[in-house]
Amino acid sequence: MGRTSGLTAELPWYREVTRDQWRAFWAVFLGWIVDSFDFNVLTFILIDIKQSFAVDNALAGLLGTVTLVMRLFGGTLAGTASDKWGRKLPLLFSVLCFSIFAFLAGFSTSYAMLFALRALFGLGMGGEWAAGMPLVLEHWPAKFRGMASGLLLGGWYWGYLLSAAVFQFVYPLFSGNPAIGWRVMFWAAIIPALLTLWIRRTVPESPVWLERQRYLKQAQFEGRVVKEPRISILEIFKPKLLWTTIQTTAVIGSFMCIYYSVNFWYPTFLRNAGRPVLVYLAAFNIAAIVGTAVWGRLSETVLGRRGAASITLVLGIASLPLYLHAQTSTMLWIGALMMGAFGMGIWGMAPAYTLERFPTSVRGVGPGFCYHAGAALGALMPWFLGKLQDQGITLVNAMTVAMLISAAFAATALWLGPETRGRNFDVD
């Protein structure tokens, strides 16, 4: 027995994760990549959409805003469903939903039609997080939850990088007809639908959710009364969980404001400056992939979730001068690396933090609602920055001020809540 334990202790961390745990991870990770791809293609073609439909910057930014707002409804519905019927089915439906509507957006004949389809896309996009993150993190060992959290969030930056590559290599093929080029970017979104069959066939249901169902049935058999909410969304607004819901939403909302302050208009910033988009976005996203994993892992140390996030906030602010204000290509590229590795590092602990704040009975809808309510708050940034530009404020200055204010709110919100590192996922 002692010998076996010694051998187990010597295994690298990834060997301690079982096949089913990795299978759940890859299902959600790949879905998160294509979710990100489908959302971020929009950021590369804002200029073309403005020209095609003769809209201003504020209306162009509103396409991002409506998607983020609708994520709240999608995340709430999928989270409620995942608490009642398990994590797998809502995840499958969400991937199908956002893939189909992203594809159909390429056929838009008016701004109103595009606006409506991007809103419907947001419903499916919201469900991906609410059902997918509990599916993974309820599978994985608690001691690796921060690592899984960081790796999962890295999928968003892989998707962003993929959309940048498509823009770099596919979009130019239609340079003679830009009205078609931006549509092709949306049509590429149908690919994620192919993943849904794999998700259904190979991924096991959350063991924590299944154990809770067994616990409820056993309690019923023994005649014990166990209160199970019929509609879990109502529970997170009752006195016991209301502050948790408010504070967690504030944390994620401030994170979202940071992200969209420096990210949504960034490709436009590069295009307006005549710079190659892929070079800088590759630096930003590759650094963010590494950064989210590293900071997620560091959040498992004595730093905790709050300490690790606070350090990344400071380092992210310190990256701004090079990220947006440097005068040479080399310094801008270094700034992109720094903002990716440090400024986006806050996301490394976000999935673990939100799930650790809620009990199993509401672990679908609680994190799902808070994450997407936060996204709805962050959704103001694409529109707001567009509005500032229309009023004569430079894009660089607007992004800088928005980042500074958002970071201050994030630091405050984080420390108004408890440290969550190492919390158990109990069935009751």
Number of C-alpha atoms within 10 A of each C-alpha: 5 7 8 8 9 10 9 13 11 10 10 9 12 9 10 15 14 12 10 16 20 16 17 25 24 17 21 24 23 19 28 27 23 28 29 21 28 29 24 24 23 23 22 24 22 21 18 18 21 16 13 16 15 12 13 16 19 17 19 26 25 20 24 26 26 23 26 31 23 25 33 27 22 27 33 29 23 31 34 30 24 28 26 20 14 21 26 21 16 25 32 23 16 28 27 21 20 31 25 20 25 31 21 20 23 20 16 14 11 12 18 12 14 21 21 17 24 25 24 22 32 30 26 32 35 33 36 28 29 37 33 29 31 31 29 28 26 22 24 24 15 18 16 19 26 33 24 28 27 30 25 29 27 28 26 25 28 23 24 27 23 22 28 26 17 19 21 16 10 15 21 13 12 13 12 9 11 18 15 16 20 24 20 20 25 24 19 18 25 18 13 21 19 12 16 17 11 12 22 15 8 12 20 16 19 21 15 18 27 14 14 16 17 13 15 19 14 12 13 12 9 9 9 11 9 12 9 13 13 11 13 22 21 13 18 22 15 11 9 10 15 13 14 20 22 16 19 28 26 23 25 29 26 25 30 26 27 29 21 22 27 23 19 21 22 22 21 19 17 16 14 10 10 9 14 12 20 20 15 23 25 22 21 27 27 19 22 32 24 21 29 33 25 20 30 33 24 21 28 21 16 10 16 20 28 21 17 23 28 20 17 23 25 16 17 25 19 16 22 22 13 20 26 23 15 15 9 9 12 12 16 20 21 18 25 28 25 25 30 27 28 27 32 31 32 30 29 34 33 25 25 29 27 24 26 21 22 20 16 21 23 24 28 35 32 33 33 36 31 27 31 30 28 26 28 24 22 25 28 22 27 29 22 19 26 22 20 17 18 14 9 8 13 13 18 17 15 19 24 19 11 19 24 17 14 20 22 15 17 23 20 14 20 21 14 12 15 13 17 18 23 17 14 14 17 12 17 13
